[in-house]
Amino acid sequence: MVRIILIIFSVTLFSCKTCQPTQKSEGESINNLTVIFNELNSGNNGGFNEKNNKVITNQTELDAIWATAFANYMVKETAPTVDFNTNMLILVALGEQNNGGSEIKVEKITETKTELIVSILETKAGKGCVTTDMMTYPYQIIQLKKSTKKTNFNTLEKVIDCD
């Protein structure tokens, strides 16, 4: 009797497909990767009147974006030279804001098998906050390793109440 039970148990254990370890194909990853990036420039007085998220892939695009970033400044900085064979840039701009207390920042970038996901945090001053009564134009330009994957932007809006 014990022998029959052991045989049934062995047959069941070794024939159960869901009990077998799953094989991962070469190059397949179960985890997404966090992409390292660095900030090239940011500010609250850029010339970006409209909300804009953009991937920059060449020096001509960068020169135009940089000119807009410094459009409202007396002293215009020259755009840096970027090696677009190995790097790309991302602009995130909040557009015209009616007062101070707003900020836009790339929080993290995640690389999946098929895309880059850019996580953006938009922070705005809420009720009871004391802010400047001047128009602001928050933006950030970041640099990261070049990718040919599709770029998707996910935005989280956070209002800080100062009551």
C-alpha positions as CSV (number, residue, x, y, z in Angstrom):
1,M,0.0,0.0,0.0
2,V,2.8,2.4,0.9
3,R,4.5,1.5,-2.3
4,I,1.4,2.4,-4.4
5,I,1.1,5.7,-2.6
6,L,4.7,6.6,-3.3
7,I,4.4,5.7,-7.0
8,I,1.2,7.8,-7.4
9,F,2.9,10.7,-5.5
10,S,6.0,10.4,-7.8
11,V,4.0,10.3,-11.0
12,T,1.9,13.3,-9.9
13,L,4.9,15.3,-8.8
14,F,7.0,14.8,-11.9
15,S,4.2,15.1,-14.4
16,C,2.6,18.3,-13.0
17,K,3.4,21.1,-15.5
18,T,2.5,23.8,-13.1
19,C,4.9,22.2,-10.5
20,Q,7.9,22.4,-12.9
21,P,10.2,25.4,-12.6
22,T,9.5,28.0,-15.4
23,Q,12.3,28.8,-17.7
24,K,13.1,32.4,-18.6
25,S,14.1,33.1,-22.2
26,E,17.5,34.7,-22.8
27,G,17.4,38.5,-22.4
28,E,13.9,38.5,-20.7
29,S,13.7,40.5,-17.5
30,I,10.9,40.3,-14.9
31,N,12.0,43.6,-13.4
32,N,12.0,47.1,-14.9
33,L,15.2,49.1,-14.8
34,T,15.6,52.5,-13.3
35,V,17.3,54.9,-15.8
36,I,20.0,57.2,-14.5
37,F,19.7,60.8,-15.6
38,N,21.1,64.2,-14.7
39,E,19.7,67.7,-14.8
40,L,21.1,70.1,-17.4
41,N,19.0,73.1,-16.5
42,S,15.8,74.1,-14.7
43,G,14.1,77.2,-13.6
44,N,10.9,79.2,-13.1
45,N,11.4,81.9,-15.7
46,G,11.7,80.0,-19.0
47,G,9.8,81.0,-22.1
48,F,7.7,77.9,-22.2
49,N,4.2,79.4,-22.3
50,E,2.5,76.1,-22.8
51,K,2.8,72.8,-21.0
52,N,5.2,70.6,-22.9
53,N,6.9,67.3,-22.5
54,K,9.5,66.6,-25.3
55,V,12.3,64.3,-26.2
56,I,15.2,66.1,-27.7
57,T,17.4,64.1,-30.1
58,N,19.7,66.5,-31.9
59,Q,21.7,69.7,-31.3
60,T,19.4,71.9,-33.5
61,E,16.4,70.9,-31.3
62,L,18.5,71.6,-28.2
63,D,19.6,75.0,-29.4
64,A,15.9,76.0,-30.0
65,I,14.8,74.7,-26.6
66,W,17.7,76.4,-24.9
67,A,16.9,79.7,-26.5
68,T,13.3,79.4,-25.2
69,A,14.5,78.4,-21.8
70,F,16.5,81.7,-21.6
71,A,14.1,83.9,-23.5
72,N,13.0,85.8,-20.4
73,Y,16.6,86.3,-19.1
74,M,18.8,89.3,-19.6
75,V,21.9,87.1,-19.9
76,K,21.5,84.3,-22.4
77,E,23.5,81.1,-21.7
78,T,24.9,79.2,-24.6
79,A,23.4,75.7,-25.1
80,P,25.8,73.0,-24.1
81,T,27.1,70.6,-26.8
82,V,25.6,67.1,-26.3
83,D,26.8,63.9,-27.9
84,F,23.4,62.8,-29.4
85,N,25.0,59.6,-30.7
86,T,25.0,58.3,-27.1
87,N,22.6,60.7,-25.2
88,M,19.2,62.3,-25.5
89,L,17.5,65.0,-23.5
90,I,14.0,65.5,-22.1
91,L,12.2,68.7,-21.5
92,V,9.3,69.0,-19.1
93,A,7.6,72.4,-18.9
94,L,4.6,73.4,-16.8
95,G,3.6,76.4,-19.0
96,E,2.5,79.8,-17.7
97,Q,1.5,79.9,-14.1
98,N,-0.3,82.8,-12.5
99,N,1.9,83.0,-9.5
100,G,4.9,81.5,-7.8
101,G,4.9,78.2,-5.9
102,S,4.8,75.9,-8.9
103,E,7.5,73.4,-9.8
104,I,8.0,70.6,-12.3
105,K,10.6,67.8,-11.9
106,V,11.3,64.4,-13.4
107,E,11.1,62.1,-10.4
108,K,12.3,58.9,-12.1
109,I,12.6,57.2,-15.4
110,T,11.8,53.5,-15.8
111,E,12.8,51.3,-18.7
112,T,10.6,48.4,-19.6
113,K,11.1,45.9,-22.4
114,T,9.3,48.2,-24.9
115,E,9.3,51.8,-23.5
116,L,10.7,54.5,-21.3
117,I,8.3,55.8,-18.6
118,V,9.1,59.3,-17.4
119,S,7.5,60.0,-14.1
120,I,6.9,63.7,-13.6
121,L,5.9,65.5,-10.4
122,E,4.0,68.8,-10.8
123,T,3.9,70.7,-7.5
124,K,1.6,73.8,-7.0
125,A,0.9,76.0,-4.0
126,G,-2.6,75.5,-2.6
127,K,-4.9,77.3,-0.2
128,G,-3.3,79.6,2.3
129,C,0.2,79.6,0.7
130,V,1.9,82.9,0.3
131,T,3.4,83.1,-3.2
132,T,4.7,85.8,-5.5
133,D,2.1,87.6,-7.7
134,M,4.1,87.2,-10.9
135,M,3.9,84.9,-13.8
136,T,6.2,81.9,-13.7
137,Y,7.2,79.3,-16.3
138,P,8.7,76.3,-14.6
139,Y,10.7,73.8,-16.6
140,Q,13.5,71.2,-16.4
141,I,15.8,69.7,-19.0
142,I,17.5,66.4,-18.2
143,Q,20.0,64.2,-20.0
144,L,20.1,60.4,-20.2
145,K,21.5,57.6,-22.2
146,K,20.0,57.4,-25.8
147,S,17.1,55.0,-26.3
148,T,15.1,54.2,-29.4
149,K,12.2,53.0,-27.3
150,K,8.9,54.9,-27.2
151,T,8.8,57.5,-24.4
152,N,5.7,57.9,-22.3
153,F,5.1,60.6,-19.8
154,N,3.2,60.0,-16.5
155,T,2.4,63.1,-14.5
156,L,1.5,63.3,-10.8
157,E,0.0,66.6,-9.6
158,K,0.6,67.5,-6.0
159,V,-1.0,70.6,-4.4
160,I,0.6,71.8,-1.1
161,D,-2.0,73.4,1.2
162,C,-0.5,75.9,3.6
163,D,-3.5,76.2,6.0
